[in-house]
Amino acid sequence: MAKRLIMTRFFQRLMEIIVPLSSWFLITLPLWLSPFHPALVAYFIIAFDLYFFSKSMSTAYACVVSYNEILFHNTIKYAKKLKKIKNYEFLKHFILIPNYKEHLHKLEETIDELIKNDYPDKNSLYLILAFEKREEEAIDKSQLISREYKKYFKKIISCYHPLATNEEPGKASNQTFAAKIVDEFVMKYNFDRKNVLITICDADSKLPKNYFSYLSFEYLKDKNRLFHFYWAPVLLYNNFWQLPFMVRMQATLSSILRLAFLSQKENLIQVSTYSTNLWLLKKINFWDTDIIPEDWHVFFQAFFTFGGKVKTIPLFTIVNGDAVFSGGTMKTLANRYEQEKRWAWGVTDVGYVLKKFFQTPNIDFWAKFKKIAFIIETHLFWPTSFFILTISASLPPLINPSFRRTVLGLLLPKLSALILTLSSGMLILYIYLDIKLRQKVNMKTSFSNLPLLIVQWYLLPVVSFFFSSLPALDAHTRILLGKKLEYKVTEKV
C-alpha cells in the first residue's frame, strides 16, 4: 500500500512538472546541444520559426473572421428575436460578481452598465455580490449597492465567503460559495436549474447592452445547451489611455488574441467573464476550490464529466474590461507582471488534465487527446517562444565556430530573421483592428496619437519578454521547485 502511494505521488508530481520541465529543456536546448549537433538545433529553430509564421497567419485570419462576425451580429436585434421564442420568460439570469477589496466606484461602474441591458424581462435578472468575509468593508459596500440598485433587479443577494483551510483564495472558491447560495435560492423558489443561467462577471467587466438577450437567444436555440459555456471576448480597453505604454501594448496584444480565439470554435475555452447554466455547474460540483486559475479548469471539469459535447460557444459581441492600472507607472508594471504570472499558473491544469485522461476511459480517446495537445501547446510555448524566436538562432554559430563555416550555419540567422519579418507583417492588421475595436467601445484614437501607436510596436520584443515570457517562466519555475503561488488581486483604480 505504501509503495503504491509513493508511485501515485511520483506520477502525479511528474504530470505536474512535465510542461515546466519541457519549457526549460527547449529554452536551454541551443546551449547544450549546439556543441555536439548544431545542425539539429538549426533545424529545430527553423521549424519553430515556420510554426510561428503559420500561427501568425492563422491568428490574423481568425481576427478578421471574428471582427466581421461582431459587425454582423451587432446589426441583429436580439431582444426582439427573443420575444418570438416560446417560454423565454422561464429563463432566470443570475449575474455573479466575485470581488475582493474592489473599489466601490469600480463595482458601481460595472453595475451601471448592467442596468442598461435591453433584456425584455427585467424581473428575471438577479444580482449576486460575492464578497470575501475577510474584507472589512464588504458589508458597507453591499448595503450601499443594494440601496442604490435594488429597483433594477428582481433581487440583490450578497454573500460573504469564509475562506476554509483547504481552499485557495481567489475566484474559484468565492464563486463556488456564491453559486451554492444561488442553488439554495433556486430550489427554494422551485426554479428549474436548466433554465437558470449563471454569468460570471468580473468586477471591471462592462457587459454590452445586448448581452443577456443575445445569450438567451443562443441558449434557447442550442440543442446541447446544457453542456455549453458561452463567452464573449473581454477586451482590455476601458482604461486604455490611462495606461503606461508598455502595459497598453500588452493590453492590445491580449485583446487581439482574445478576438482571434473567438472564431476558433474547436479550441475555444472561456476566460474571465462567461456564462453557463446552473444544472451543469451542479453536476460538476461547481468550481474546484483548491485551484487558482479557474476558467479553463472548470471547462475541463465539465469535459471530463460529459466528454466532447462540452464546448464553449462564442458570442460575437464585446465585453469591455480594465487592464492593470495601479496609479503609478512602476506599481502598474509590477502588478501587470504578477497578473501574467497568475494566468501562467494555469499550467497546473496540465497535470489535472493528464490525470483525468487516464481516469476517464468512457470518454472518446481522440477528443481527450486533442484537448491535451491544445493545453500543452498553449502553456509550453508561452514562456519559450521569445527565447527561441529572438536569441536561439545566433547561438549555434556562436557556440560552435566550425558550424559558422557551413552553409546552414551561415543561413540560419538570416533565414530566421526573414521568417520573423514576414510574421511581423501581421502587425499592420493588428494596429488597424485595435483602432476599430476601440471605436466600438468609444475609446477612440486621435490623429495625434496615431504615430505613437505605430512606433510603440518596435518595442514588442521587450514587452513580450517582461510581461509574457518572463512571468510565465517564473510560474513554471516555481512549479518545478514545488513552490506555491500566492493569489494577489490585480489592482485597477
N, C-alpha and C positions, 0 to 999 in steps of 0.2 A: 504493500500500500504506500509506504514512504517513498519507494523507488518510483512508483507510478506518479506520485505527486511531484517529485523532483523533475521527472521528464515532462510533465504537463507544464510546469512553470518554465522549464527551459524553452519549450517550443512556443509558449506564449510570449516570452521575452524575445525570442528570435523573430517572431512575426512583428513585434513592436519596433524592432530596430532595423529591419531589413531595408526599408527605404532610406532612413538616415545614413545607414552604413553604405548603401549604394551611392548616396549623394557625395560622400567624401571619396569614395572609390573613383567616381567619374571626374571629380574636380582635380584629384591628385594624379590621375592616370598619365597625363603627359610628362609628369615629373619622374615617375619611377619606371615607365615603360620606354620612354624615348632613348635611353642609353642602349637598350637591347633590341627593340623593334620599332624604330621611328616610323617606318612605313605604315605599320598597323595603326599607330597614333594618328598619322596623317589621314588615312582612310576613314578613321572614326570621326575626325574633326570635319572632314568634307561631308560625310554622311549626315552628321548633325546639322551642319550649315544648310544642307539641302532640305532636311526635315524642317528646320526653322523657316526656310523660304516657303515651303509648302504650307506650313501653319499660318504664315503671314498672309498668303494669298487666300486661304480658306476663311481666315478671320475677317479679312476685308470684304469678301463676298457675303459672308454671314451678316456683317454690319449693314450692308446695303439692303439685303433682304429684310432684315429686322426693321430698318428705318422706313422702308416703303410700306411694310405691314402696319407700322404705327400710324403713318399718314392715312392709310386706307381705313383702319379701324376708328380713327379719330372722326371720321365722317358719319359713323353709324350711331344712331340714337338708341342706345341700348335700353334706356328707361322705357321708351315707347314699345320696343320689341318685347321687353319683359312682360309688360301688361297683357300681351296677347297669349302668354303661356298659362295654361290652366293650372291653378293651385300654387302659383308662385308665392302667394302670400303666406304659405305654410313655412317658408324659409325663415330662419332666425339667424341674425348676424351678431356674433359676439366679437367685439374688437378689443383685443387684449394688448395692453401697452406695458411691457415689462420695463421697469426703470429702477435706478438706484442713484440717489443724490443728483438727479437731473434738475437743472434749473427750472423753476416754476414757469418762467416765460417760454421755455422750450416746449414744455408739455402743453401749455396753452396755445402756442402756435400750431402744434400738431393737431390738437382738438379743433381749433378754428377751421382748419382745412377739412376735417372730418364732417363738420356740420354743414359744409357747403355741398354735400353729396346730393345727387339727383335721384336717389333711390325712392321709388314710388310709395313704399310703406314705411314711414318713419317709426312706427310702433314696433318694427321688427329689428331695431338697432339697439344693441346693449353695449355699454362701455365698461370695460374691466380694467381698473387701475391696479396693476400688480407691483406693489411696493415690497421692499425688504424691511422686515421688522426691526433690523438693527439701525435703520435710518431714523434719527430722532425727529426730523421734520416731516416724516411721511404722513402722519395723521393730519397735521395742519394743511398740507398740500391737498390731501384728499377732501377735506371739508371745504376748502376754497373752491376747488374744481367742481365738486358736487353742487354747491350753491349756484355757481355761475352757469353750468351747462346742463342741469337736470331736465330742463324743458326740451332739450334737443334729442334726448334718448328715452327709450322706454324705461330703462333703469340704468343707474350707475352703481357698479359693485366695486368696492375697494377691498383688497386683501393684502395681508402683511405676512410675507414668507419668513418663518423662523428657520434659519439655516441649521440643518441636522448635522451630526458629526460625520456621517458617511456621505455627505453631499459636497459637491464643488460649488462655490459661489459663482453666480452667473445666470444667464438667461434660461438655461435648461431646467435647473432646479426651481427657479422662480416661476417659470411657465407651467411646470407640472403642478406645483401647488395651486396656482390660479385656475388651471384647467379642471382640476378635481373639484374646486368650488363651483365652477360653471356646471360641471356634470351633476353635482348635487342639486343645483338650482333647476337644471333642465328636467331632472327626474321628479322634482317636487311639483313642477307645473305640467308634467306629462307631455313634454315636447319629444318628438322623435329625434334621436341622435343623428339619424341620416339626413334630417332637414336642418341641422344646426351647423353653421359654418363658423369656424374659428379663424380670425385673421390676426396673425402676429404682426403688430405694428410697432416698429422701433420708435423710441421717444422723439426722434427727429425726422421721422418719415412723413412726408406730405402726400397723402393719397390723392389721386386725381378725382375730379368731381364724379366721373362715371364709374369709379372702381367697383362699387357694390352692385350696380346694375349690370355691368359687364361680367363680373364674376358670377352673379346669379344666373344670367343667361347661359354662360358657358357651362356652368354646373348642371343646370336642368337639361341641357341638350346633350350632355355627356353620358353615354350608356355605362361607362365604367367609372363614374364619378366617385364612387365610394373608395376607390383605390388611388385617387389622384390628389396631388398638391397643385396649387395654382400660383403662378408667380409673374409679376411684372418687374422689370429691371429697376433697381434703386440707383439712380444716377446722382452723383455727389456734386450737385450744382447749387444747392440752396445758399451757401455762403461763399461762392466761388471767388469773388473779388476781394474778400477779406483775407484770403489765404496767402502765406508766403509762397513765392512762385514754384518752389520745389514741391511743396505739398499740392499746389494747384495742378502741376503736371501729373503727379501721381493720381489725383482725383480724376483727371481727364482720362488717363490710361485705364483706371478701374471702371469708369463709366463706359468707355468704348468696348472693353472686353465683356462687360455685362450685356451690352447691347448685342454683341456678337453671339453670346451664349443663347440668347432668346430664341433664335431660329434653329439652333442645333438640337432638335427635339429629342433625339435618342440619348444624348448625353446631358440634357438639361436637368439640373438639380437646383432647387431653390436656395436662396441665401437672404438673410436679413429680415425682409418683410414678405410674408406669404400667407396663403390661406389653405385650409383643408377642412374636412368635416369631423365632427366630434366622434362619430362612430369609429372611424379609422384610428383616431388618437386613443380611444378607449381600448380598442383591440390590441394595440401595441403597448398598452400601459403608459401612455403619454411619453414624455421625453425622459431618457435616462438621466438620472440626477448626479451621476458621478463623472460627468464629462464636461469640458469647457465649450468647444465649438459644437453647436447643437443642430444647425440647419441641415447639413449633409448627413449628420449622424441619424437624425430622425427619419430621413428618407430611407437610409439603409435598414433601420429598424423595421420599417414597413416592407421594404423589398424582401428581406429575409423571412418575413412572415407570410407574405402573399405572392411573392415571385414577380415575374416580368410584367404583370398588369399594373404594378405600381409605377407611376410616371409623374413627372412634373409638367403640367400643361401651361404653355405660355399665354400670358395676357399682354396683348400688344398695346400697351399704354405706358406712361412714365410715372414712376414714384420719385419724387424729388427729395433727396436727403442731404444732410450736412457732412462735409468732410471734417477731419480732425482740425479743431482750432481752439487753442488754449489762451489766446490773447497775445502773448509774446512769441517771437519767432522761434527761439531756441526751445522753449517749452512745447510749442506745437510740433517741432521736428522730433523731439524726444517721444512725445505721445504718439506721433504717426508711426515711429519705429516700433513701439510697443504694440500698437494695433495690428501691424502686419505680422509681428511675431505671434500674436494670439491667433490670427487667421491661419498662419502656417502650422500652428499646433494641431490643426485638423489632420495632419499626417498620422496622428494617433488612430484615426478611423481605419487606416490600412490594416493594422493588427486586428481590429474588430471585424472587418470585412473578411480577412483571410480565415479567421476562426469560424465565422459563420458559414463560409464556403464549405467547410468540411462537416459542419453540423446540420446542414440542410440538404440532404440527398433528394428530398422531394421537389426541390426547385431546379428548373432546367439548367443544365451544366453551362451551356453557351451563354445564356442570359447572365449567369453569375460571372462567367469569365470576362465578358465584355465590361461589366461594371468594375471588376477588379482591375482590369487593364487600364480603364479610364482614370480611376482614382490614383493608381500608381504613377501613371504618366504625368498627371497633374502635379502631384506632390514631389516627384523625382526631379522634374525639370524646373521647378520653381526656384530652388537655390542654386542649381548647377548651370543654367543657361548662360548667365552673364559671364562666368569664367570660361566656358567652352567657346563662346562666341567672340570674346574680346581678347583673351590672353593666350589661349591654348595654341593657336596657330603659330605663334612666334617661338614656342618652347622647343619643339623637336630640333630645328636647326641650331638653336642656341645651346641646348644641352649636348647635342651630338653633332659636332662640327663637320664630320665626314658626311652626314646626311645633307648638309647645306650644299654640297657639291653635286648632288643628284638632281635630276630634272624635277622629281616630286618635291624635294626639299626647297628648290628654287620657286616652284609654282605655288606651294601650299599657302603662304601668306597672301599672295596676290589673288589666288582663286577664292580664298576665304573672304577677303575684303570685297571682291566683286559680288559674291553671293549676298553678303550683308548689305552692300549698296543697293542692289536690286530689291532686297526686302524692305529697306528703308523708304523706298518709293511709296509704300502704302501710307506713309505719314501724311502725305498730301490729302489723301482721302479722310484720314482721321481728323485732321485740322478742320476740314470742311464739315464733317459730321458733328464735331464738337461744337462748332459755331451754330449749326442748325438746331441741334438738340437743346442748346441753352436758350435759343429763341423760343422754343416750345414751352419752356418753364419761366419765361420772362426774365432771363438772365442774359441780356444782350451784350454784344461786343461793340464798343465804339470804334470808329475808324482809327483813332489814335492808339488803341491797344492792340490792333491787328499785328503790327511788326513784332511786338513783344511775344505774342502767342506763337509766331513762327520761329523767331530766334531761339526761344527757350527750349525747343526740341533738340538743339545741338547739345544740350546738357542731359539728354535722355540716358546715356550710359551711366553718368554719375547718379542720377535719380534712381535708376533701376538697381544700382549696386546698394546704395544706402537704405532704400525704402522698399526693396523687394528681396533681392538675393541674400543680402547680409542678415536681415532679421529672420528670414526663412532658414538660413543655415544655422543661426543661433538657436532656433527652436529645435531643429534636427539634432544639433549637438547636445542640447540639454536632455533630449530623449535618450541619446546614446549613453550619456553619463548617469542616467537614472534620476535626473533632477526634475522637480515639478515646476509647473508654470503657475505663478500667482496671477489670478484674474484681476485685471485693472480696468475700471470703467474708462472708456475713451471720452476725454473731456471735449465738450462742444459748447462754447459760451455764446 
